[in-house]
């Protein structure tokens, strides 16, 4: 069945939409969300992160290849609470810029001088981003695996920090601490 994100709001289900997933049994939702946002943020600037829906979206990383071909990577993560603990899904799509067939071939009527299309059909009122057409080429699986490993490491760091005795908490003076400078 579908997994519901925290708060019960409808949202994307990683297991149903081709996400690389990991179950973080024993971790709480907030820790899982922070770990996912942090790991995704290492590789991509974050555009939005909504703990209520569990969706984290990165700003697309666009490059121009030799010859002028435009490609980009689009990354997102989803965190969902399940009875077995949070599930985190990560997806990084590699896309190439393409001209949709509708724009490539315009209708023409040589015997009629009336416009063949209306302004709405010619994309009037759309932003430049809405007029772009990007086609999925493949998934960037090595980056997905790396992000999942970073999420697991971050959750493990939180678990290890919670298990430390008070004297070894970060910021507490340690016997080996020395002060430099002077």
Residue, then its C-alpha position, 0 to 999 in steps of 0.5 A: x500500500x501507499x505510505x503516508x507522510x507525517x501529518x497524513x497529508x497526501x504526498x509522493x510515495x517513494x516506493x511507488x515512484x522509483x526512489x532509491x529507499x532506505x528504512x531508518x528503523x529506530x530513528x525518529x521522523x525529525x532526525x530522518x528528515x534532517x539527515x535527508x535534507x543535509x545529505x541532499x544539500x551536500x550535493x545540491x542547493x536546496x530549493x524547498x524542504x517541507x517537514x509536513x509533506x516530507x518532500x525535499x526538492x533541490x535546485x536543478x544543477x544545469x550544465x552545457x556540454x560541448x556542442x551546446x547540449x543542455x543537461x541537468x540533474x534534478x534531485x529530490x528526497x521524500x521522508x515518510x513515517x511508517x510503522x517500522x520507522x521512517x523511510x527515506x527515498x532519494x531520486x536524482x534524474x539526469x535530463x536533457x533539454x529537448x524541444x517538444x514536437x508541438x513546438x518543433x512543427x507548427x501548423x500551417x494553412x497556406x490557403x488561409x491567412x488567419x492565424x493557425x494558433x491562438x496566443x494560449x497555444x503559443x505559450x502566452x502567459x507562461x514563464x520561461x521555466x514553464x516553456x522549457x521541456x526536459x526529458x528524463x535520460x537516466x538516473x544518477x544511481x552513484x549519487x543516489x547511493x552516496x546520498x543514502x550512505x550519507x543519510x545512514x551515517x548522519x542518523x548513526x551519528x545522532x544515535x551515537x551522540x545520544x548514547x554518549x555519556x555526558x562527559x563526552x558530549x560535544x562542547x564538553x571539555x576533554x582531557x586532550x583539549x588544548x588551547x592554541x594561540x596566544 
